[in-house]
Amino acid sequence: MLSNRQKLILKAVIESYIQDGQPVGSRAISEIPYLNYSSATIRFDMQILEELGYLDKTHTSSGRIPSERGLRYYIDNLLTRDKRVIELFPLVDDIFRKNRYSKRKSLEKAADLLSAITNYTAIGINPSSITSYIKRLEFIELGSDEGVIVIVVNDGTVLNQKITITSDIKISTLTSFFQSLGKLLENKTLSKARRVLIARHQATDLRELERYEKNILEILIELLTTEQEEQFYLSGVTNMFDDSYFTSFDSLKESMMKLNETNISDLISNDSGLVIRVGSDISFMPKSNFSIVSIPYRFSETERGSLALIGPNRMDYRQVIPLIEYIAINLSELYEENED
């Protein structure tokens, strides 16, 4: 267990590192008013914090930076909200109260505002991407050489794709295959169904799959991917080119590829309130040096979505958290009022 002094020192190191991104030395933080301790005392406790795994020492400096464990402890136990963020609230109010946007446009405005204020990448997830599920999957024969795949979603959306039927495939065989897939996907959310199909495609030895089975799986995956890509909005993607996120262009490219391969709505969707994921908490990039802050919002009892920010581990959490909370509340209250 950390002593109160060690907690204050850890807080000071992390907030100094967040501010300028440089390793922190004992002399620098000894000037902070609430640390009324000598440099020697601070240096001693920083050494203890390093041994306990809360701080890391860099090879290029005598200073220290927070470890992932240190950041997690800070977020869970030491973080306080920056009260100065309140000054931004009238700007948020003006945007949402003085304009009558559609729900989708409001979400886009919320993401744009988050990105513009924080200089991080913002994501808005539409409610349907979280709550929509597959009612049924059908194959309709249009003739001896073509048919159509139909996915019926609970909200009334119908996805379809025409396919060519080669002469070596029996209609009864196709029908049986679609029936088995239909049972597999029925009542699954679009994101879950997509994951199931990808897992089946990857887990099965493709040599054991008939060509038509492989093609159908790929068509279904593409249909669900396209539908879900229309359900989220990204703002400020170029902010990820900031060198504070990534050590090289290659690491940025790798992260963006994995972000594209990952179902974003799965990553940030939740109904449990504010969630902060740091480093290894992000399953598709466990060794990354960035964080994701997400929060749910709702337009109505049945329309729930999420807002999120992606930024470096040294994200300014003190500013980000009250800002994203306030914008999510604004989104929710705006349409709750309109429902009355």
C-alpha positions in Angstrom: 0.0 0.0 0.0 1.3 3.4 -0.9 1.7 6.1 1.8 0.0 9.4 1.4 3.3 11.0 0.5 4.0 8.5 -2.2 0.5 9.0 -3.7 1.1 12.7 -3.9 4.5 12.2 -5.5 3.1 9.7 -8.0 0.3 12.1 -8.9 2.8 14.9 -9.4 5.1 12.8 -11.6 2.2 11.7 -13.8 0.6 15.1 -14.2 4.0 16.7 -15.0 4.6 13.9 -17.6 1.1 14.5 -19.1 1.8 18.2 -19.4 5.1 18.1 -21.3 5.8 14.4 -22.1 9.3 14.5 -20.6 10.9 12.3 -17.9 10.3 13.8 -14.5 13.1 14.5 -12.0 12.8 15.0 -8.2 14.0 18.6 -8.4 11.3 19.7 -10.9 8.4 18.4 -8.8 9.8 19.6 -5.5 8.7 23.1 -6.6 5.1 22.0 -6.7 3.3 23.7 -3.7 1.5 20.7 -2.3 4.8 18.7 -2.2 6.4 20.3 0.8 9.3 17.8 0.9 13.0 18.0 0.2 14.4 16.8 -3.2 16.1 14.0 -1.3 12.9 12.7 0.2 11.1 12.9 -3.2 14.0 11.2 -4.9 13.9 8.4 -2.3 10.1 7.8 -2.8 10.5 7.9 -6.5 12.9 5.1 -6.2 10.5 3.1 -4.1 7.7 3.8 -6.6 10.0 2.5 -9.4 10.7 -0.7 -7.4 7.0 -1.2 -6.9 6.3 -0.9 -10.6 4.5 2.5 -10.6 7.3 4.4 -12.4 9.8 3.5 -15.1 13.3 4.9 -15.5 14.3 5.9 -19.0 17.7 5.1 -20.5 18.2 8.6 -21.8 17.4 10.6 -18.7 17.8 10.5 -14.9 14.1 11.3 -14.7 11.2 8.8 -14.6 7.9 8.3 -16.4 4.8 6.5 -15.3 4.4 2.8 -16.0 1.1 1.4 -17.2 0.5 0.2 -13.6 1.2 3.8 -12.4 -1.2 5.3 -14.9 -3.9 2.8 -13.9 -3.5 3.6 -10.2 -3.6 7.3 -10.9 -6.8 7.0 -13.0 -8.5 4.8 -10.4 -7.4 6.5 -7.2 -5.7 9.9 -7.7 -7.3 11.6 -10.6 -9.3 14.8 -10.0 -11.3 16.6 -12.6 -10.1 20.0 -14.0 -12.7 22.5 -12.9 -11.5 24.9 -15.6 -13.3 22.7 -18.2 -16.6 24.2 -16.9 -15.6 27.3 -19.0 -16.1 25.2 -22.1 -19.6 24.1 -21.2 -21.4 27.2 -22.7 -19.8 26.4 -26.0 -21.2 22.9 -25.9 -24.6 24.3 -24.9 -24.7 26.7 -27.8 -23.9 24.1 -30.3 -26.6 21.7 -29.2 -29.3 24.1 -27.9 -29.3 26.6 -30.8 -29.3 24.1 -33.6 -31.9 21.4 -34.4 -29.7 18.6 -35.8 -30.8 15.1 -36.7 -29.7 12.5 -34.2 -26.9 11.3 -36.5 -25.7 14.9 -37.2 -25.7 15.6 -33.4 -23.5 12.6 -32.8 -21.1 13.8 -35.6 -21.1 17.3 -34.1 -20.3 15.8 -30.6 -17.3 13.9 -32.0 -16.1 16.9 -34.0 -16.3 19.1 -30.8 -14.5 16.5 -28.7 -11.7 16.2 -31.3 -11.3 19.9 -31.8 -11.0 20.7 -28.1 -8.8 17.8 -27.1 -6.7 17.3 -30.3 -7.4 13.6 -29.9 -9.3 11.2 -32.2 -13.0 11.0 -31.4 -15.4 8.2 -32.2 -19.2 8.3 -32.2 -21.2 5.1 -32.3 -24.7 5.2 -33.5 -27.3 3.4 -31.4 -28.3 0.9 -34.1 -24.8 -0.6 -34.3 -25.1 -1.7 -30.6 -28.8 -2.7 -30.4 -29.4 -4.1 -33.9 -29.5 -7.9 -34.1 -30.2 -10.4 -36.9 -33.8 -11.7 -37.0 -33.2 -14.1 -39.9 -30.9 -15.1 -42.7 -32.4 -16.3 -45.9 -31.4 -17.5 -49.3 -33.9 -16.8 -52.2 -33.5 -18.7 -55.4 -34.0 -16.3 -58.4 -33.4 -18.9 -61.1 -31.2 -21.8 -61.9 -28.1 -19.7 -62.0 -28.6 -16.9 -59.4 -30.0 -16.2 -56.0 -30.0 -13.5 -53.4 -28.7 -13.5 -49.8 -31.0 -11.6 -47.4 -30.2 -10.5 -43.8 -33.2 -9.1 -42.0 -32.4 -6.9 -39.0 -34.8 -6.3 -36.0 -35.0 -2.6 -36.8 -36.4 -3.3 -40.3 -33.1 -2.9 -42.1 -32.7 -5.5 -44.9 -29.2 -6.3 -46.3 -29.0 -8.2 -49.5 -26.5 -9.4 -52.0 -27.1 -11.2 -55.3 -24.9 -14.3 -56.0 -24.3 -16.4 -59.0 -24.9 -20.2 -58.7 -22.6 -22.3 -60.7 -23.9 -25.5 -62.3 -22.0 -27.8 -60.0 -23.8 -26.6 -56.9 -27.2 -28.1 -56.0 -29.9 -25.7 -54.7 -30.6 -28.1 -51.9 -27.0 -27.9 -50.8 -27.1 -24.1 -50.7 -30.3 -24.1 -48.8 -29.0 -26.5 -46.2 -25.8 -24.4 -45.7 -27.9 -21.2 -45.3 -30.2 -22.9 -42.8 -27.2 -23.9 -40.6 -25.8 -20.3 -40.9 -29.2 -18.9 -40.0 -29.4 -20.9 -36.8 -25.8 -19.8 -36.0 -26.5 -16.0 -36.5 -30.1 -15.7 -35.3 -30.6 -13.1 -32.5 -27.0 -12.1 -32.5 -26.0 -8.4 -32.8 -24.4 -7.4 -36.0 -21.1 -7.0 -34.4 -21.3 -10.5 -32.7 -22.5 -12.1 -35.9 -19.6 -10.6 -37.8 -17.1 -11.9 -35.2 -18.7 -15.4 -35.4 -18.4 -15.5 -39.2 -14.8 -14.3 -39.1 -13.9 -16.9 -36.5 -15.5 -19.6 -38.6 -13.7 -18.5 -41.7 -10.3 -18.3 -39.9 -10.7 -21.4 -37.8 -11.8 -23.7 -40.5 -9.1 -25.1 -42.8 -10.0 -23.4 -46.1 -9.0 -26.6 -47.9 -11.9 -28.3 -46.2 -14.4 -25.7 -47.2 -16.2 -25.9 -50.5 -15.5 -22.8 -52.7 -19.1 -21.7 -52.5 -19.0 -21.9 -48.6 -15.9 -19.8 -48.5 -17.4 -17.2 -50.9 -20.6 -17.0 -48.9 -18.8 -16.5 -45.6 -16.8 -13.7 -47.2 -20.0 -12.1 -48.7 -21.7 -12.1 -45.3 -18.7 -10.7 -43.6 -18.5 -7.9 -46.1 -22.2 -7.1 -45.8 -22.0 -6.8 -42.1 -18.7 -4.8 -42.2 -20.2 -2.3 -44.7 -23.3 -1.9 -42.6 -21.4 -1.3 -39.4 -18.9 1.1 -41.0 -21.9 3.3 -41.7 -22.8 3.2 -38.0 -19.7 4.9 -36.5 -18.2 8.3 -37.1 -14.5 9.2 -36.8 -13.2 12.7 -36.2 -9.6 13.9 -36.0 -8.0 10.8 -37.3 -5.0 12.9 -38.4 -4.3 13.7 -34.8 -3.0 10.1 -34.5 0.0 11.2 -36.6 1.2 13.2 -33.6 4.5 11.6 -32.6 3.5 11.5 -29.0 1.2 8.5 -29.9 3.6 6.4 -31.9 7.3 5.8 -32.1 7.4 5.4 -35.9 5.2 5.6 -38.9 5.2 1.8 -39.0 3.7 1.6 -35.5 1.0 4.0 -36.6 0.3 2.0 -39.7 0.1 -1.2 -37.7 -2.3 0.4 -35.2 -4.6 1.8 -37.8 -4.7 -1.5 -39.6 -5.6 -3.3 -36.4 -8.2 -0.6 -35.6 -9.8 -1.2 -39.0 -9.8 -5.0 -38.5 -11.4 -4.6 -35.1 -15.0 -3.9 -34.6 -14.9 -0.5 -33.1 -18.3 -0.7 -31.6 -17.2 -3.8 -29.7 -14.2 -1.9 -28.4 -16.0 1.1 -26.9 -19.6 0.1 -26.4 -20.8 -0.3 -22.9 -23.8 0.5 -20.6 -21.7 0.7 -17.4 -20.7 4.4 -17.5 -17.3 5.9 -18.1 -14.6 3.4 -19.0 -10.9 4.1 -19.4 -8.7 1.5 -21.2 -5.0 1.9 -21.0 -2.3 -0.1 -22.9 -2.9 -3.8 -22.3 -6.6 -3.1 -21.6 -6.9 -2.6 -25.4 -7.2 -6.2 -26.5 -6.1 -5.7 -30.2 -3.0 -3.6 -29.3 -1.9 -4.8 -25.8 1.5 -3.3 -26.1 0.3 0.1 -27.4 1.0 3.4 -25.8 -2.4 4.9 -26.2 -5.7 5.0 -24.2 -9.4 4.9 -24.9 -11.9 6.9 -22.9 -15.5 5.9 -23.6 -19.0 6.7 -22.2 -22.5 5.7 -23.2 -25.3 8.1 -24.2 -28.9 7.4 -25.1 -31.4 9.1 -27.3 -34.2 7.0 -25.8 -34.7 3.8 -23.8 -34.0 1.7 -26.9 -31.5 4.0 -28.6 -28.1 3.8 -26.9 -24.7 4.5 -28.3 -21.2 5.5 -27.2 -18.7 8.4 -27.5 -15.0 7.8 -27.2 -11.6 9.5 -27.4 -8.4 7.7 -28.5 -5.2 9.4 -27.4 -1.8 8.8 -26.0 -1.3 7.2 -22.6 -0.4 10.7 -21.4 -3.8 11.9 -22.4 -5.0 14.8 -20.3 -7.6 12.8 -18.3 -8.4 15.6 -16.0 -9.8 17.6 -18.9 -11.1 14.8 -21.1 -13.3 13.1 -18.5 -15.5 16.0 -17.5 -15.7 17.1 -21.1 -16.8 13.8 -22.6 -19.3 13.3 -19.6 -20.9 16.7 -20.3 -21.2 16.2 -24.0 -22.8 12.7 -23.5 -25.2 14.2 -21.0 -26.1 17.0 -23.5 -26.8 14.4 -26.2 -29.0 12.4 -23.9 -31.0 15.3 -22.5 -31.6 16.9 -25.8 -33.5 14.0 -27.2 -35.1 13.0 -24.0 -36.7 16.5 -24.0 -37.8 16.1 -27.5 -39.5 12.8 -26.6 -41.7 14.5 -24.1 
